[in-house]
Structures are given as C-alpha cells and as structure tokens.
Amino acid sequence: MRIKLLIDIAGTIDGQNWPDRGGEIDVPQHIAEDMIANRYAEAVVKSETAAVNPVVETAARPAAKPRKV
C-alpha cells in the first residue's frame, strides 16, 4: 500500500531509508494500517481516471460587443 509520511522517521525499512516528511513509499498493508491509525502517515489515493481520460478546460471567449458610432 502506498502511503505519504506525515512525520520524519529515523532508520530504515527493508534496508532502505525512510523518505522525508511528505515523501511517499510502498509498504505492506499491515504496516500502512498501523501508521495511518497512529497518524504517522496517510494513504495515497491514485486517480486512474484522470490519467486515462484527461479533461482540458478552456475559458470561453467574451462575446463581442457592437460599437456605437
């Protein structure tokens, strides 16, 4: 499960350093659940819809106003 750290953690996990606060990492489900419950991390939600079907929004042009002569 992918999580985003809300705190700095010293040490390593599986031989690698923890990312800095705000960094994301994949960890086993049970570790992620414990860290989220203790408010050390939050779950990262992937939005696959946005990547597959992006919506491009553009502003409409203002209507032309007739000139008074």
Secondary structure as UniProt FT lines:
FT   STRAND          2..5
FT   STRAND          12..13
FT   TURN            14..15
FT   STRAND          16..17
FT   TURN            21..22
FT   STRAND          24..26
FT   HELIX           29..37
FT   TURN            38..39
FT   STRAND          41..43
FT   HELIX           48..52
//
